[in-house]
Amino acid sequence: MLRCPAAALRALAVLVTLALPALSGPALAHEGHDDGTGAPPAPAATAPRAEAVSERFELVAVVQGTDLVLYLDAVATNAPVPAASVAVMTPEGRRKAAETAPGTYRLAAPWLATGDDHDFVVGVSAEGRTDLLDLDLHLPAPADAPAAAPSAPGAAAATATGLADRLARQNPAALAAGGFLLGLGVFALARRRRAGSALVGLLAVGATLVLALLLGGAAQAHEGHAHEAKAPPVTPAALTGGTLMERARRLPDGSVFVPKSLQRLLVLRTGLTAEASVTRSVELPGRIIPDPNASGVVQSSVGGRLAPPERGFPRLGTRVARGEVLATVTPPVQAVDVSDMRQRQGELDQQIAILERRVGRFERLSTTGAVAQTQLDDARSELGGLRDRRAALDAIRRAPESLVAPVDGVIAEANAVAGAMAAPGTVVYRIVDPAKLWVEALSFEALAEGSRATARLGDGGTLQLAYRGTGLADRNQAVPVQFAIAGDGQGLRLGQFVTVLAPVGQARPGLPVARSGVVRAEGGSLVYEHVSAERFMGRPVRVAPLDADRMLVEDGIAAGRRVVVQGAELLDQIR
């Protein structure tokens, strides 16, 4: 047991000196350690790039190795501009870029290695006009060398200060206890009074416990952690001669970054929003029907057995002409009818034989004047009538009924099978002219007479419709409205369901947007605005149906904005 305060203070100083390496060890060991609570990893690197825009063109320059790749697009549509003359003013003079793909131009740029910042002018000539675009390209600086270990007294003081800060973060309770004990020692030294042996012993024991606590905390801090060398910073492949694989991604602000190279693959197209006078439309369920003046059916008037014509039954899709024989029907003859016909034939044969002998006698007697000529003529006429009646009975048993096409058109439906029995009124063929089809819709609102509507097919196609008439008979609380399809109806089929968009109400100003540019999202709809060359921002909008190709934007975006009209669904899938 120590006897004096001076000895106790010296012992305490020795303990603190021994504790300093232990305190510095865990602090240095934790330097650079990642415990998983830091910031999320940075997004994938992109090659150095610059962009510029003029009245007509949008230009993006990307560094790939020692080359400069220029992507040239139209501002309004985002479509590549091919066959343009692209000249770049470089430190080596004026250089012309070569077109490697439609709207993509490449230029060798070894002068990029001479500095980090480059300002150059690009001249684009197309359609007899030239636009000048200024590009400001910044290349990332090389990675810095690791800092040397501090050796000067000032550096040592800074290191000690940092060590204390790290200790306070790692074990604040141990630091507070150590400070309290050191304060007691300083107070005893200042008073220079004799302290009791018990107090000095307690001071030494407390210092020993603080040292053990610090050493134990250091051991726990190191448990389960392995020291790893700090990875060197990644240098973009574009600066080292390689080709950087760029990808699209969604940025923290909610916008979507899409490199120009990927925009070409996704075929992203934009359009400028502009106000126009539009009329609100309603969506009506409809289906394809034939034009009643350009279609017809082939039916059997009497029941009988079907038989093909000389060239066989026409197949589906075959174009036929009006009056062409498509099939024949042979009426069946019952056994009773056959017996009656044979009896009647026998009677006619007997009468014909009698008249033939009578006519023969009259012919011989007429030469002598015994029989008048009028009697001979009457006998001959009666004989001819009997023969005609006899031939008609034979024709009834042998001649079938011919089924002919009532109009010109294409076979749309066929139910002809050789040998099949067709009942009276059976539809054997349906003939339709594919160039003359109608659409019948059910409307719950009154439509203006003569209004032009549009129809949307299931595959996204559209049809232009012309009003033909409205029915008066109620059908499921609606009235049928018929429209004629204007233009080519190739690929349509009878009974196919369509959605008819018919205008109702008065025209008013509005903001039409292509239907393909409106994306259904959680809680409503949105459109993607092209805010910069490679960045798109989703804008929530309130829309209403306008026609088969467009939607009416009622709120959410103003006129004069560039919005995506093609590829918006693909853009919405980027995360």
C-alpha positions in Angstrom: 0.0 0.0 0.0 1.4 3.4 -1.0 2.1 5.8 1.9 2.1 9.3 0.4 0.0 11.3 -2.1 3.1 11.9 -4.4 3.6 8.2 -4.8 -0.1 7.7 -5.5 0.0 10.3 -8.2 3.1 8.8 -9.8 1.4 5.4 -9.8 -1.7 6.9 -11.4 0.3 8.6 -14.1 2.0 5.3 -14.9 -1.5 3.6 -15.2 -2.8 6.4 -17.5 0.4 6.2 -19.6 -0.1 2.4 -20.0 -3.7 3.0 -20.9 -3.1 5.4 -23.8 -1.8 2.7 -26.3 -4.9 0.6 -25.4 -7.1 3.5 -26.0 -5.5 4.4 -29.3 -5.6 0.8 -30.6 -9.4 0.4 -30.9 -9.8 3.9 -32.2 -7.3 3.3 -35.0 -8.7 -0.1 -35.6 -12.2 1.3 -36.2 -11.0 4.0 -38.5 -12.7 3.4 -41.9 -14.8 0.5 -40.6 -18.4 0.4 -42.0 -21.0 -0.9 -39.7 -23.8 -0.7 -42.2 -25.4 2.5 -40.9 -23.8 4.8 -43.5 -25.2 6.3 -46.6 -26.5 3.9 -49.3 -24.0 3.0 -52.0 -23.6 5.4 -54.9 -25.4 4.6 -58.2 -23.6 2.9 -61.1 -20.9 5.2 -62.6 -21.5 6.8 -66.0 -19.1 8.0 -68.5 -18.2 11.7 -68.6 -20.8 13.5 -70.6 -22.1 17.0 -71.6 -25.3 18.1 -73.2 -26.6 21.1 -75.1 -29.8 22.1 -76.7 -30.7 24.5 -79.5 -34.0 25.5 -81.2 -34.0 22.3 -83.3 -31.5 19.9 -81.9 -30.5 18.2 -78.6 -26.9 17.0 -78.4 -25.3 14.7 -75.9 -21.5 14.1 -76.0 -20.2 11.0 -74.2 -16.5 10.1 -73.7 -15.7 6.5 -74.7 -12.0 5.8 -74.4 -10.2 8.3 -76.6 -13.3 9.0 -78.7 -16.1 11.4 -78.3 -19.6 10.0 -79.2 -22.2 12.5 -80.1 -26.0 11.7 -80.0 -28.0 14.1 -82.0 -31.8 14.2 -81.6 -34.7 16.4 -82.6 -35.9 18.6 -79.6 -39.6 18.1 -80.2 -39.8 14.4 -81.0 -36.6 13.0 -79.5 -36.1 11.2 -82.8 -32.5 10.6 -84.0 -31.3 13.1 -86.7 -29.5 11.1 -89.4 -27.4 12.3 -92.3 -26.4 15.6 -90.6 -23.1 17.3 -90.9 -21.5 17.5 -87.4 -18.3 19.5 -87.0 -16.5 20.1 -83.7 -14.1 22.9 -83.0 -11.3 21.2 -81.0 -7.8 22.4 -79.8 -6.5 20.7 -82.9 -8.8 22.6 -85.2 -12.1 21.9 -86.9 -12.9 18.2 -87.0 -15.9 16.5 -88.6 -17.6 13.6 -86.8 -18.4 10.4 -88.7 -21.9 8.9 -88.5 -21.8 5.3 -87.2 -25.6 4.9 -86.7 -28.7 7.0 -87.5 -28.2 10.0 -85.3 -25.0 8.8 -83.7 -21.6 10.4 -84.6 -18.1 9.5 -83.4 -15.0 11.6 -83.3 -11.4 10.7 -82.3 -10.5 13.1 -79.4 -6.9 12.5 -78.1 -6.9 16.0 -76.8 -9.2 15.0 -74.0 -6.1 13.8 -72.1 -4.6 17.2 -71.9 -6.9 18.5 -69.2 -10.0 18.1 -67.0 -12.3 20.8 -68.4 -13.0 21.2 -72.1 -15.3 23.8 -73.7 -15.9 23.4 -77.4 -18.5 24.3 -80.0 -20.3 21.9 -82.2 -21.9 23.0 -85.5 -24.8 20.9 -86.8 -26.0 21.4 -90.4 -29.3 19.8 -91.5 -32.0 20.7 -94.0 -30.1 23.8 -95.1 -29.7 25.3 -91.7 -26.8 25.3 -89.2 -27.1 25.4 -85.4 -24.2 26.0 -83.0 -24.2 24.2 -79.7 -21.8 24.9 -76.8 -20.6 21.9 -74.7 -18.9 22.1 -71.3 -17.2 18.7 -70.7 -15.7 18.0 -67.3 -13.5 14.9 -66.7 -13.1 13.5 -63.2 -9.7 14.1 -61.6 -7.5 11.0 -60.8 -7.6 9.5 -57.4 -5.6 11.3 -54.7 -2.5 9.6 -53.0 -2.9 8.3 -49.4 -1.9 10.9 -46.8 1.4 10.4 -44.8 1.4 9.6 -41.1 1.6 12.7 -38.9 5.1 13.4 -37.4 5.2 17.0 -36.4 4.1 18.1 -32.8 1.1 19.9 -34.3 0.1 16.7 -36.1 0.6 14.8 -32.8 -1.7 17.2 -31.0 -4.3 16.8 -33.7 -4.0 13.1 -33.5 -4.5 13.2 -29.7 -7.6 15.4 -30.1 -9.0 13.0 -32.6 -8.2 10.1 -30.4 -10.1 11.7 -27.5 -13.1 12.3 -29.8 -13.2 8.6 -30.9 -12.9 7.4 -27.3 -15.8 9.6 -26.3 -17.9 8.1 -29.1 -16.9 4.5 -28.3 -16.9 4.4 -24.4 -18.2 7.6 -22.8 -18.7 6.1 -19.4 -15.1 4.9 -19.1 -13.9 8.4 -20.2 -16.0 10.1 -17.6 -14.7 7.8 -14.8 -11.1 8.3 -15.8 -11.6 12.1 -15.9 -13.1 12.0 -12.4 -10.2 10.1 -10.9 -7.6 12.3 -12.6 -9.5 15.3 -11.2 -9.2 13.9 -7.7 -5.4 13.5 -8.2 -5.0 17.0 -9.4 -7.0 18.3 -6.4 -4.9 16.4 -3.9 -1.7 17.6 -5.6 -2.9 21.2 -5.3 -3.8 21.0 -1.7 -0.5 19.1 -0.8 -2.1 17.6 2.3 -1.4 14.2 3.7 -3.9 11.7 2.6 -4.8 8.6 4.5 -3.6 5.2 3.3 -7.2 4.1 2.6 -7.8 7.0 0.3 -4.6 6.4 -1.6 -5.4 2.7 -2.0 -8.9 3.4 -3.2 -7.5 5.8 -5.8 -5.1 3.2 -7.1 -7.8 0.5 -7.2 -10.1 2.8 -9.1 -7.4 3.6 -11.7 -6.8 -0.1 -12.1 -10.5 -0.8 -12.7 -10.7 2.0 -15.2 -7.8 0.6 -17.1 -9.4 -2.9 -17.1 -12.7 -1.4 -18.4 -10.9 0.4 -21.2 -8.9 -2.7 -22.2 -12.1 -4.8 -22.1 -14.0 -2.3 -24.3 -11.1 -2.4 -26.8 -11.3 -6.2 -27.0 -15.1 -6.1 -27.5 -14.7 -3.5 -30.1 -12.4 -5.7 -32.1 -14.4 -8.9 -31.6 -15.7 -10.2 -34.9 -14.2 -7.5 -37.1 -11.6 -8.0 -39.7 -9.3 -5.3 -40.9 -9.6 -4.7 -44.6 -7.6 -2.5 -46.9 -9.5 0.5 -48.2 -10.6 -0.2 -51.8 -9.1 2.2 -54.3 -11.6 4.6 -56.0 -13.1 3.3 -59.2 -11.9 5.1 -62.3 -14.5 5.3 -65.1 -13.7 2.9 -67.9 -14.1 5.8 -70.4 -10.9 7.3 -69.0 -8.9 4.1 -69.2 -9.6 3.1 -72.7 -12.5 0.8 -72.1 -16.3 1.0 -72.9 -18.5 1.7 -69.9 -21.7 -0.3 -69.7 -24.3 2.4 -68.8 -27.7 1.6 -67.4 -30.9 3.5 -66.7 -31.9 4.1 -63.1 -34.3 6.1 -61.0 -32.6 9.0 -59.1 -33.3 10.0 -55.5 -35.5 13.0 -56.6 -37.8 10.6 -58.4 -36.7 11.4 -61.9 -35.4 8.7 -64.3 -32.0 8.8 -65.9 -31.9 7.1 -69.3 -28.6 7.3 -71.3 -29.1 8.3 -75.0 -27.8 4.9 -76.1 -30.6 3.2 -74.2 -33.2 5.7 -75.4 -32.4 4.5 -78.9 -33.1 0.9 -77.9 -36.4 1.8 -76.1 -37.4 4.0 -79.0 -38.5 6.8 -76.7 -40.4 9.6 -78.5 -41.8 12.8 -77.2 -44.3 15.5 -78.2 -45.0 19.1 -77.3 -48.2 19.7 -75.4 -50.4 22.4 -76.9 -53.9 23.6 -76.2 -56.6 22.8 -78.8 -60.4 23.0 -79.1 -61.6 19.6 -78.1 -65.0 17.9 -77.4 -65.5 15.5 -74.5 -66.1 11.9 -75.5 -67.9 9.0 -74.1 -66.8 5.4 -74.3 -69.5 3.0 -75.8 -69.3 -0.8 -76.2 -69.6 -1.8 -79.8 -69.1 -4.7 -82.3 -68.3 -5.1 -86.0 -71.4 -5.8 -88.2 -71.7 -6.1 -92.0 -73.0 -3.4 -94.2 -76.6 -4.5 -95.1 -76.2 -3.2 -98.6 -72.9 -5.1 -99.2 -73.5 -8.4 -97.6 -75.9 -11.4 -97.9 -76.6 -14.9 -96.9 -77.1 -18.1 -99.1 -80.1 -20.2 -97.8 -82.0 -23.2 -99.1 -85.6 -22.5 -99.9 -86.5 -26.2 -99.6 -85.0 -28.9 -97.5 -82.7 -31.3 -99.3 -79.3 -32.9 -99.6 -76.3 -30.6 -100.2 -74.0 -31.3 -103.1 -70.9 -29.3 -104.4 -70.9 -27.6 -107.8 -68.5 -28.6 -110.5 -65.6 -26.7 -109.0 -66.4 -27.8 -105.5 -67.5 -25.8 -102.4 -65.7 -22.4 -102.1 -63.5 -22.1 -99.0 -63.5 -19.4 -96.4 -62.0 -16.1 -97.7 -62.8 -16.9 -101.3 -64.0 -13.9 -103.3 -67.2 -14.7 -105.2 -69.3 -12.8 -107.8 -73.0 -12.2 -107.8 -74.9 -15.1 -109.4 -72.1 -17.6 -109.0 -73.4 -21.1 -108.1 -72.0 -22.1 -104.6 -73.9 -25.3 -103.9 -76.9 -27.4 -105.0 -79.7 -28.9 -102.9 -81.5 -32.1 -104.0 -84.9 -32.3 -102.3 -85.7 -35.7 -100.9 -88.7 -37.6 -102.2 -90.7 -39.7 -99.8 -91.9 -43.2 -100.7 -95.6 -42.2 -100.8 -94.6 -39.3 -103.1 -92.7 -41.7 -105.3 -95.7 -44.0 -105.7 -98.0 -41.1 -106.5 -95.5 -39.8 -109.1 -95.1 -43.2 -110.7 -98.9 -43.5 -110.9 -99.2 -40.0 -112.5 -96.4 -40.8 -114.9 -98.2 -44.0 -116.0 -101.4 -42.1 -116.6 -99.6 -39.5 -118.6 -97.8 -42.1 -120.6 -101.1 -43.8 -121.5 -102.7 -40.5 -122.6 -99.6 -39.7 -124.6 -99.8 -43.0 -126.4 -103.5 -42.6 -127.2 -102.9 -39.1 -128.6 -100.0 -40.2 -130.6 -102.2 -42.8 -132.4 -105.0 -40.2 -132.9 -102.6 -37.7 -134.4 -101.3 -40.4 -136.7 -104.8 -41.2 -138.0 -105.6 -37.5 -138.4 -102.5 -37.0 -140.4 -103.5 -39.8 -142.9 -107.1 -38.6 -143.1 -106.3 -35.0 -143.5 -104.8 -35.7 -146.9 -108.1 -37.0 -148.2 -110.2 -34.2 -146.7 -112.0 -36.6 -144.2 -110.5 -34.7 -141.2 -110.3 -31.0 -140.9 -106.9 -29.4 -140.4 -108.1 -27.8 -137.2 -108.8 -31.2 -135.6 -105.2 -32.3 -136.5 -103.7 -29.1 -134.9 -105.7 -29.5 -131.7 -104.6 -33.1 -131.3 -101.0 -32.1 -131.8 -101.2 -29.3 -129.2 -102.8 -31.7 -126.6 -100.0 -34.2 -127.3 -97.3 -31.6 -126.7 -98.9 -30.5 -123.4 -98.9 -34.1 -122.1 -95.3 -34.6 -123.0 -94.4 -31.4 -121.1 -96.2 -32.6 -118.0 -94.4 -35.9 -118.2 -91.0 -34.2 -118.5 -91.8 -31.9 -115.5 -92.4 -35.0 -113.3 -89.0 -36.4 -114.3 -87.3 -33.0 -113.6 -88.8 -32.8 -110.1 -87.1 -36.1 -109.3 -83.7 -35.4 -110.9 -82.9 -31.6 -110.9 -81.5 -30.1 -107.7 -81.9 -26.4 -106.5 -78.9 -24.2 -107.2 -77.7 -21.9 -104.4 -76.2 -18.7 -105.9 -74.3 -15.7 -104.4 -76.6 -12.7 -103.9 -73.8 -10.1 -103.8 -70.1 -9.7 -104.6 -67.9 -10.3 -101.7 -65.9 -12.7 -99.7 -67.0 -16.0 -98.0 -67.2 -15.1 -94.3 -69.0 -18.1 -93.1 -69.5 -21.6 -94.6 -71.6 -24.5 -93.4 -71.6 -26.6 -96.6 -70.7 -30.3 -96.3 -71.3 -32.8 -99.1 -74.3 -35.1 -98.4 -75.5 -33.0 -95.4 -79.3 -32.4 -95.2 -80.2 -28.7 -95.2 -83.5 -27.7 -93.6 -85.5 -24.9 -95.3 -84.0 -21.5 -94.3 -80.6 -22.9 -93.3 -77.7 -20.4 -93.8 -75.2 -22.3 -96.0 -72.9 -19.3 -96.8 -72.5 -15.7 -95.5 -70.9 -13.3 -97.9 -69.4 -10.0 -96.8 -67.6 -7.2 -98.5 -64.6 -6.5 -96.2 -64.3 -2.9 -97.6 -67.8 -2.1 -96.3 -68.1 -2.8 -92.7 -70.1 -1.1 -89.9 -69.9 -0.7 -86.2 -72.9 -0.9 -84.0 -72.6 0.6 -80.5 -75.0 1.0 -77.5 -75.3 4.6 -76.4 -76.7 5.8 -73.1 -76.5 9.5 -74.1 -77.9 11.3 -77.1 -75.3 11.7 -79.9 -75.3 14.5 -82.4 -76.5 13.4 -85.8 -73.6 13.3 -88.3 -70.9 13.3 -85.6 -67.7 11.5 -86.5 -66.5 9.0 -83.9 -63.5 6.7 -83.5 -63.1 3.1 -82.4 -60.3 1.5 -80.5 -59.4 -2.2 -81.1 -58.1 -4.6 -78.5 -54.6 -4.5 -79.9 -54.5 -0.7 -79.7 -55.4 0.0 -83.3 -57.9 2.7 -84.2 -60.7 3.1 -86.7 -62.4 6.3 -88.1 -66.2 6.0 -88.0 -68.9 7.9 -89.9 -72.4 8.3 -88.3 -75.1 6.3 -90.1 -78.1 6.3 -87.8 -79.7 5.8 -84.3 -82.4 3.3 -83.5 -85.5 4.0 -81.5 -86.0 0.6 -79.9 -84.6 0.2 -76.4 -81.9 -2.5 -75.9 -80.7 -3.0 -72.3 -81.6 0.6 -71.4 -79.6 1.9 -74.4 -80.2 2.6 -78.0 -78.2 1.2 -80.9 -76.1 3.6 -82.9 -74.5 2.5 -86.2 -71.4 3.9 -87.8 -69.6 3.1 -91.1 -65.9 2.3 -91.0 -64.0 4.9 -93.1 -60.9 3.5 -94.7 -59.5 0.0 -94.9 -61.1 -2.6 -92.7 -58.5 -5.3 -93.4 -58.1 -7.7 -90.5 -61.5 -7.1 -89.0 -64.0 -9.8 -88.3 -67.7 -9.9 -87.8 -68.8 -9.7 -84.2 -65.4 -8.3 -83.0 -65.8 -6.1 -80.0 -64.5 -2.5 -80.1 -64.7 0.5 -77.9 -66.4 3.5 -79.6 -65.4 7.0 -78.5 -68.2 9.4 -79.6 -68.1 13.2 -78.9 -70.8 14.7 -76.7 -71.4 18.3 -75.6 -69.8 21.5 -76.9 -66.2 22.1 -77.9 -63.9 23.7 -75.3 -60.2 24.4 -75.0 -58.1 21.5 -73.6 -54.7 19.9 -73.6 -54.7 16.6 -75.7 -52.0 14.1 -75.0 -51.3 10.8 -76.9 -53.0 7.9 -75.2 -49.8 5.9 -75.3 -48.1 8.5 -73.2 -50.5 8.2 -70.2 -49.4 5.6 -67.7 -51.7 4.1 -65.1 -50.1 4.5 -61.7 -51.0 3.9 -58.1 -53.6 6.5 -57.2 -54.2 7.9 -60.7 -52.4 8.6 -64.0 -49.1 10.2 -64.9 -47.1 11.3 -67.9 -43.3 11.5 -68.2 -41.9 15.0 -69.0 -38.5 15.1 -70.8 -36.9 17.7 -68.5 -33.3 17.3 -70.0 -31.5 15.3 -72.6 -31.2 12.1 -70.4 -33.7 12.8 -67.6 -37.4 12.2 -67.4 -39.7 13.3 -64.6 -43.1 11.7 -63.8 -45.9 14.2 -63.5 -49.3 13.1 -61.9 -52.2 14.2 -64.1 -56.0 14.0 -64.2 -57.2 12.8 -67.6 -60.4 12.1 -69.4 -61.1 10.1 -72.6 -61.0 12.2 -75.8 -60.8 9.8 -78.7 -59.1 6.5 -79.7 -55.7 8.1 -80.0 -55.7 10.9 -77.4 -56.5 11.6 -73.8 -57.6 15.0 -72.4 -55.4 16.3 -69.6 -57.5 18.3 -67.3 -54.8 19.1 -64.7 -51.2 18.4 -63.8 -49.2 19.7 -66.7 -49.1 22.9 -68.7 -48.7 23.6 -72.4 -45.3 23.7 -74.1 -43.9 20.7 -72.2 -42.1 17.8 -73.8 -43.9 14.6 -72.7 -43.2 11.0 -73.7 -45.7 9.7 -76.3 -44.0 6.4 -77.1 -42.3 4.0 -74.7 -43.8 5.5 -71.5 -44.7 2.0 -70.2 -41.1 0.9 -70.5 -39.9 4.1 -68.9 -42.2 3.5 -65.9 -40.6 0.0 -65.3 -37.1 1.5 -64.6 -36.2 1.3 -60.9 
